[in-house]
Amino acid sequence: MKNRTTALLLTLVFLISSALYGCKEQSDNDISETASDTVSELNVYCFDAGKADSFLLYTDDSAVLIDAGESGFGKTIAAKCGELGIEKLDYLIITHFDKDHVGGAKKVIEELTIDNVLQSNCPKESSEYDKYISALESKNIDAVTVREELSFSLDDVDYIVDPPKQETYTDPDQESNNSSLITSIQFGDNKMLFTGDAENDRLTEYLSDHSGHYDLVKIPHHGQWQKSLKDLIASTTPKDAIITSSDEEPEDEKTLDLLGSYNTNYYLTRTAPILITSDGSTITISYVQQDT
């Protein structure tokens, strides 16, 4: 009887051990499969902010905002983030400190959690700039002034932020624009370039170190004509281009003619907000229908 009881106990221990090992093995497989999942889509929402810039780049698990439009526009950005379920920005990038790029930053900083802020090296005194600085201080955020090329990855999206090489530029009228951070983004085989308001000097220095095809380019300085645009488009040969302009201050026809000569499709935020979607191999672009 004793031997039979012992045999039954040993059999029970074996069965329990086998079951536990089987569960552990399945659990390990589940973790491995989850870890191997990749991001399937990158979206870029190009706000209709008038003659001003604001771009929200997001996946299921990350969000980056490049510029924040003019004063008061932060409410629109925060509302869109709420609509998308975005409560946190991994990065806020302020390309330069003109009011049409930094103006809405105060509200964005107040309304959202922000992990990192990257900014240009050329402060420009204005009430919008002062409010931006005050908002950073109130949230105890230390913005990073980008002085050397900086790269980071979120999910499967790679970002490279390129700073101006100079602290000041010879033309005072273009100094702020030429301090623009230029951000290169790659997701799978797709590449996009966001140029801020870079003018001739800044574009020339950028193109001296960077070349190659981009699927999409944000045309600098709201589509105003400048001679360096020829080099920019010749170097990047984009299939598509985005221009931020307004009905009151539209893009230059000469800029559109240049894009046409390269068979580059162009989209205007003054028409409507624009949604760019990449699956890593193909980019689709559409105007976003707004409620009337």
Steps between C-alpha positions, in 0.01 A plus 500: 500500500786730593679435167178562308446833679859606429462413131180703477668801664797480261264478202307805625822700548611412146167607351500830689863571402425424136199729504696784660787460255258500210341823626839665541606393152180649350544820700859540372379455144232765549757750628729426207219556250397826667858625504537429130195711405587804291326831447281471193428868433640851539257789468578869451220748561579833334289767666329775306659772712501779243843625406649305789641154569377215715545128430396212725681173429359196678484122517298289741767550767682827426435863411722788387390858431705719267408866566180635650360771274413850617373621836167338582553203270613278785134438586445348157807279538397383847148426377632290211726308736200435723300376201783258418541388860846658526573621852878515472752631249829315491657806336398859431730650236501879460685558175555871572342780699290695252151546642342279232698202628525555877176693557281205599767322703389644835158333485647172374746491790222576749254243363723201420773302671823560308807281548750701291518845342751579225555859389705719272808692608375850412255655749271770364338733748121514482203449731454154343859407581464630857183294553675191364788543744261561792302186413819291497600639838156435650521134392869467602597405144858558390497556126804377308655752262619285211855594399615167359308254287269304727326172425239291677264215419142446610347163423636435149525867399847659481541876546807713426491865609759717328589840655635813330877511481519866593391693805419803284450564130605802298151605387311614814166470319562128448686421821208338682387297198855385432524370856230242417547144615458261207353161586545186292266209566524140378242227544582184312587603147318833525684825571361844579672836549366789708693820433349766726546840341856441379611759248788511254795489741352224715389286206839537334688383809255212556526376142879519513492217758179319408370371172276225374140427415209576731147380434358818650640846573341781695584809293668762722369845584142444386587452135659840450739493208874491565778391270614212725168322442640385165784320679267362767262341251778384266676331792198340668283427190185465711188331368287722726533839669310681775465879512366695799346821373182706529250653260619843607867409451512216248803311375691643202404378154868463415530242779207303360649517152826355634316210662310442178823480303606207722155336485469552874146494632432785742242537776400830661391521863299811411267266312438279805697303758701219344546142621811311390509126569798271447508122534877501456489442126216715369388851592141613455394864532151644528327819601301465821134588469398744773162548661326810371 
